[in-house]
Amino acid sequence: MPNESPPSVDADVIVIGAGPAGAAAASRLARDGLHVEVLERNHFPRFAIGESLLPQCMLHLDESGLLETVQAGGYQHKNGAVFSRNDKQTAIDFRDKFSAGWGTTYQVERADFDHRLIQAASSHGAHVSFGMSVTDFQPDDERPRLRVTDDDGRESHLTARFVLDASGYGRVLARLLALSRHPRMEPRMALFTHVEDHINDPDFDREKILIGVHPADDSVWYWLIPFANGHSSVGVVGDIDTLSRAGNDAMERWHYWISAEPRYRSLLKRARVIRPVDELQGYAADVDRLHGPGYALLGNAGEFLDPVFSSGVTIALRSASMAAPLVERQLEGQWVDWQAEFEEPLRRGIDTFRAFVDAWYDGRLQSIIFHGSHPQELKRMISAVLAGYAWDSDNPFVTSPQKRLTTLAELCGHHPSTAEGRA
Ligand SMILES: Cc1cc2nc3c(=O)[nH]c(=O)nc-3n(C[C@H](O)[C@H](O)[C@H](O)COP(=O)(O)OP(=O)(O)OC[C@H]3O[C@@H](n4cnc5c(N)ncnc54)[C@H](O)[C@@H]3O)c2cc1C
């Protein structure tokens, strides 16, 4: 029988999960003087996927008091993306973009990055407990209540005045409160690992993520994210049946698909795999609502789209930046309209990313990217969204992404019929 005890902590805010969303929210709230408890199931440092940041992140790291620790991390600078398909390559430089703000960011090993963020949050006053899994939740406007189970199976109950669920793929409140809904994204699979890359091609730009496309099947794409220490993250994404067809296990499949892309095969010919290949599938997720009595959902605990444009950490940090001041106002006794002030504006940017992700998989965005020559201003608008400025309502590709992408793709020679039958 688990050992039950009465509520042992009564915090202003409990944050579930110490990933980027949880660390950013905890840091900001603790700096503003609130009693913040972070409950993290794992022990850090721990591996996580999601290593290529977008420049928009930098603003939110700054708002949470976390920019300095990230800048001190010695991470690989990133200023854009290179897209590669057969013999075509297109580089996008985030410094040349429509929206104001940061034009550079980092490529980070998440074990170290997440550890740094939560250590900084702790130094700002947040109390962090590792090896603590949230296993039950009772929503309440005044005093939401949690059950927590530690590594030894001991249970305790905690209350707070507000709870932020930043549990990422743990999806704690989505599961416990049955909030999940169909994610509107096709289920796909990713195979990924880290390598000592030994890349010595002078044309390879370590300051950009390399996004490759399979030469014969443009629904299969690749990422190569170089780190500062000569290692790289290398992954492939495609529909589950397609990727599963090759090889008997994840390692064999990864080798098969990486060597099928000529640029990757050439760049990685001396590479040495340094961790087991991970296989993740069906990672897209969504919920009916991002808030309820005494709680709100941040980052991946709410919605996750797709890895293709590296939007995950940006959305996680943005959600924390938006939620933290609202929590403070609510705890001061002011009325907060979580739907109008949090969910709707957050989802507007996510919907912009969704339009870009959809256009990638149905071929429109690939037609645009590999077409090459566009008026400079259009390029800068697309560059801004890819740099994470998906909430900039001055950018026409943010306010009407669907219409703009379709029109531009047609001008680039994309025929809608060629998209049919793709993922
Ligand atoms: C294949 C793939 C590639 C990706 N590549 C990128 C990329 O290049 N760039 C990018 O920005 N994003 C990328 N992402 C997305 C990125 O991984 C996530 O969006 C990001 O990590 C979300 O941050 P978070 O803070 O919301 O959650 P997480 O980083 O998942 O953190 C959640 C934390 O909550 C903890 N937790 C879970 N359950 C519980 C519980 N019951 N109790 C207590 N704690 C709990 C977990 O241990 C974890 O530490 C990728 C995703 C995939 C699937």
The ligand as an SDF file (V2000), in Angstrom:
LIG
                    3D

 53 58  0  0  0  0  0  0  0  0999 V2000
   11.3950   14.1130  -33.5390 C   0  0  0  0  0  0  0  0  0  0  0  0
   11.2590   15.4750  -32.9090 C   0  0  0  0  0  0  0  0  0  0  0  0
   12.1720   16.4700  -33.2020 C   0  0  0  0  0  0  0  0  0  0  0  0
   12.0410   17.7360  -32.6360 C   0  0  0  0  0  0  0  0  0  0  0  0
   12.9260   18.7240  -32.9670 N   0  0  0  0  0  0  0  0  0  0  0  0
   12.7510   19.9680  -32.4600 C   0  0  0  0  0  0  0  0  0  0  0  0
   13.6710   21.0240  -32.7630 C   0  0  0  0  0  0  0  0  0  0  0  0
   14.6280   20.8440  -33.5090 O   0  0  0  0  0  0  0  0  0  0  0  0
   13.4300   22.2340  -32.2010 N   0  0  0  0  0  0  0  0  0  0  0  0
   12.3830   22.4680  -31.3610 C   0  0  0  0  0  0  0  0  0  0  0  0
   12.2020   23.6100  -30.8900 O   0  0  0  0  0  0  0  0  0  0  0  0
   11.5410   21.4860  -31.0300 N   0  0  0  0  0  0  0  0  0  0  0  0
   11.6960   20.2570  -31.5420 C   0  0  0  0  0  0  0  0  0  0  0  0
   10.8480   19.2540  -31.1670 N   0  0  0  0  0  0  0  0  0  0  0  0
    9.8210   19.5510  -30.1780 C   0  0  0  0  0  0  0  0  0  0  0  0
   10.4010   19.5990  -28.7550 C   0  0  0  0  0  0  0  0  0  0  0  0
   10.9080   18.3260  -28.4310 O   0  0  0  0  0  0  0  0  0  0  0  0
    9.3040   19.9810  -27.7640 C   0  0  0  0  0  0  0  0  0  0  0  0
    8.3940   20.8670  -28.3600 O   0  0  0  0  0  0  0  0  0  0  0  0
    9.8360   20.6370  -26.4990 C   0  0  0  0  0  0  0  0  0  0  0  0
   10.7370   19.7910  -25.8340 O   0  0  0  0  0  0  0  0  0  0  0  0
    8.6560   20.9770  -25.5880 C   0  0  0  0  0  0  0  0  0  0  0  0
    9.0970   21.5020  -24.3670 O   0  0  0  0  0  0  0  0  0  0  0  0
    8.1970   21.3550  -23.0600 P   0  0  0  0  0  0  0  0  0  0  0  0
    8.8720   22.1240  -21.9990 O   0  0  0  0  0  0  0  0  0  0  0  0
    6.7930   21.6560  -23.3970 O   0  0  0  0  0  0  0  0  0  0  0  0
    8.2120   19.7920  -22.7230 O   0  0  0  0  0  0  0  0  0  0  0  0
    9.4250   18.7630  -22.4770 P   0  0  0  0  0  0  0  0  0  0  0  0
   10.6840   19.2780  -23.0240 O   0  0  0  0  0  0  0  0  0  0  0  0
    8.9270   17.4450  -22.9850 O   0  0  0  0  0  0  0  0  0  0  0  0
    9.5480   18.7050  -20.8840 O   0  0  0  0  0  0  0  0  0  0  0  0
    8.5300   18.1070  -20.1030 C   0  0  0  0  0  0  0  0  0  0  0  0
    9.0970   17.6280  -18.7880 C   0  0  0  0  0  0  0  0  0  0  0  0
    7.9950   17.1460  -17.9870 O   0  0  0  0  0  0  0  0  0  0  0  0
    8.4130   15.9610  -17.3050 C   0  0  0  0  0  0  0  0  0  0  0  0
    7.2360   15.1410  -16.9620 N   0  0  0  0  0  0  0  0  0  0  0  0
    6.5160   14.3450  -17.7990 C   0  0  0  0  0  0  0  0  0  0  0  0
    5.5350   13.7180  -17.1170 N   0  0  0  0  0  0  0  0  0  0  0  0
    5.6380   14.1470  -15.8340 C   0  0  0  0  0  0  0  0  0  0  0  0
    4.9020   13.8420  -14.6430 C   0  0  0  0  0  0  0  0  0  0  0  0
    3.8830   12.9720  -14.6280 N   0  0  0  0  0  0  0  0  0  0  0  0
    5.2630   14.4470  -13.4860 N   0  0  0  0  0  0  0  0  0  0  0  0
    6.3140   15.3230  -13.4600 C   0  0  0  0  0  0  0  0  0  0  0  0
    7.0630   15.6220  -14.5610 N   0  0  0  0  0  0  0  0  0  0  0  0
    6.7070   15.0440  -15.7300 C   0  0  0  0  0  0  0  0  0  0  0  0
    9.3380   15.2850  -18.3100 C   0  0  0  0  0  0  0  0  0  0  0  0
   10.2060   14.3760  -17.6480 O   0  0  0  0  0  0  0  0  0  0  0  0
   10.0640   16.4670  -18.9540 C   0  0  0  0  0  0  0  0  0  0  0  0
   11.2990   16.7540  -18.3230 O   0  0  0  0  0  0  0  0  0  0  0  0
   10.9680   17.9910  -31.7340 C   0  0  0  0  0  0  0  0  0  0  0  0
   10.0570   16.9850  -31.4340 C   0  0  0  0  0  0  0  0  0  0  0  0
   10.1880   15.7440  -32.0180 C   0  0  0  0  0  0  0  0  0  0  0  0
    9.1700   14.6860  -31.7010 C   0  0  0  0  0  0  0  0  0  0  0  0
  1  2  1  0
  2  3  1  0
  2 52  2  0
  3  4  2  0
  4  5  1  0
  4 50  1  0
  5  6  2  0
  6  7  1  0
  6 13  1  0
  7  8  2  0
  7  9  1  0
  9 10  1  0
 10 11  2  0
 10 12  1  0
 12 13  2  0
 13 14  1  0
 14 15  1  0
 14 50  1  0
 15 16  1  0
 16 17  1  0
 16 18  1  0
 18 19  1  0
 18 20  1  0
 20 21  1  0
 20 22  1  0
 22 23  1  0
 23 24  1  0
 24 25  2  0
 24 26  1  0
 24 27  1  0
 27 28  1  0
 28 29  2  0
 28 30  1  0
 28 31  1  0
 31 32  1  0
 32 33  1  0
 33 34  1  0
 33 48  1  0
 34 35  1  0
 35 36  1  0
 35 46  1  0
 36 37  1  0
 36 45  1  0
 37 38  2  0
 38 39  1  0
 39 40  1  0
 39 45  2  0
 40 41  1  0
 40 42  2  0
 42 43  1  0
 43 44  2  0
 44 45  1  0
 46 47  1  0
 46 48  1  0
 48 49  1  0
 50 51  2  0
 51 52  1  0
 52 53  1  0
M  END
$$$$
